[in-house]
Amino acid sequence: MTTVTIMPTGKTVEASEGMTLLAAIRSADESFMQDFDASKNDASPWHIFVHEGRKGLSKVSREENEKLDAIVGVGSKSRLACYATVLGTEDIKVELLGFSSGL
């Protein structure tokens, strides 16, 4: 199991290998992004920064990279929580962006 630390609250959750970061974050708060409409093709609500443990995540896919290209404020630590999959090799620290998560 990998420990995922969610900033800015510092809340931690356990994530198993193959779990997306989105699923791990939702396990910390079931209401997290439940009302988000993915059919609108706007991935910016899933944009997070990975501060530690980037090697413990799947590589960025072409589809994820294309969606990241359409988001303002993307940097080298940017990932989409719905695409990034936990490999189970190291602990991960992420920062939620752009909204109040309530975590």
N, C-alpha and C positions, 0 to 999 in steps of 0.2 A: 504494500500500500504506500502511496505517495501522499505526503501532507501538502495541501494547497492552502496558502495563507492569502486571505482576501483583504486588500488594503482599500480604503484607509482605515477600516475598523480593526484589522488585525485578527479577525475571526479565522479559525482554521477548520478544514474538513479533510476527511480521508478520501482519496480517489483511487480507484483500482485501475490497473492497466487496461487501456482501450476506452476508458471513459472520456468524454469530451470535457473541456473546462466548463462549458455551459452547464452540463449535467452536475458537475462538482459544485459549482456556484449555486445552482438551484437546490442542491441538497442542503445547503446552509440556510436557505430561505426559499420555501416552496413557492412563494408569490413572485419571486424574481422573474421579471419579464414574461409572466404568463399571458399577458394581454398583447404582447408584441405580434404584429401581423407580418409574418415573413413573406407573404405573397406580394407585398409592396416592393420587394427587391431592394430594400434599404438595409444594408448590413451594419450601418454605423452604430446602432445600439449594442451590438455584440463586440465592438471594438474595445480591446483591453490592452494594457501594457504588461508585459512579462518582465519583471525586474530580476528575478532569480530563477534558475532551473530551465532555461530555454532548451538546453540539450535533453531535457527530460520530456520534451514534447515532440510530436510528429513534425516532419518537415512541412513547410508551407506549400500547399498544393497550388496548381495553376489557377484553379477557380477561386481559392481564397486570395491569392495575390491580385487577381483581377478586381475582386470586390474591395480589397484594401486600397487599390489605386484610385477608387472613386470616393474615398473618405478624406476629409480635410483633417490635418493634424497627425497623420501617420508617421511613425518613426521606426527606427531599427528594432525597437522593443514591441512593436505593434503585432497583435494577432487578433483573429476573430474567435471568440470563445466557442462558437458553434462548430468550428473546423479543427481547432487545436485538440489533439488527442494525447492523453497521458500515456507515456511509455513505461512508467513505473521505475525509472532508473534514478531519479533524484527528486527532492522536494522542490516545490514551485511557489513563487510569490507573485501575485498578480495585483494590478490596480484597476479598479472599475472606473470608467470614464463617462463624463457627459450627463450624468443624472444622479439623483440621490437614490441609492440602492435600498436604504433602510436596514441593511445588515448590521 
